[in-house]
Amino acid sequence: MQTLFYSPGSEATVLLEVTDGYSNVRQDSLTTPSLYIIKPDLTVLDGYVQYMDRISTGLYIFKFTLPSGGSAVGTYIADISYTDPEGYNSNSTVQIIVSAPHGIYNISVG
């Protein structure tokens, strides 16, 4: 599993590389890869399922803006589904760790 590190409110970038099952040569997925983002509270981020953009043979990208504020801190999971070049349904998971810059976050008590 790939792990990415970001701060709240940052633009996160998720990449997927699809290769054949024999020589690890990049090949396109037979379907456009789709993904959804699971938030730290284990609910799905609003507006998902989304589709990734193909940027080169076998290489796909998806960018999104992480929520901001103290409640955005935690571990997010990007769950990606696609059909590999041999026709098998495949999944890839990316862990996105969101932490406050320098471990400090401004909290006001009302």
Sequence and secondary structure as in RCSB ss.txt:
>XXXX:A:sequence
MQTLFYSPGSEATVLLEVTDGYSNVRQDSLTTPSLYIIKPDLTVLDGYVQYMDRISTGLYIFKFTLPSGGSAVGT
YIADISYTDPEGYNSNSTVQIIVSAPHGIYNISVG
>XXXX:A:secstr
 EEEEE TT EEEEEEE B TTT  B   SS  EEEEE TTS B TT  EE EEEETTEEEEEEE   SGGG EE
EEEEEEEE TTS EEEEEEEEEE  GGG       
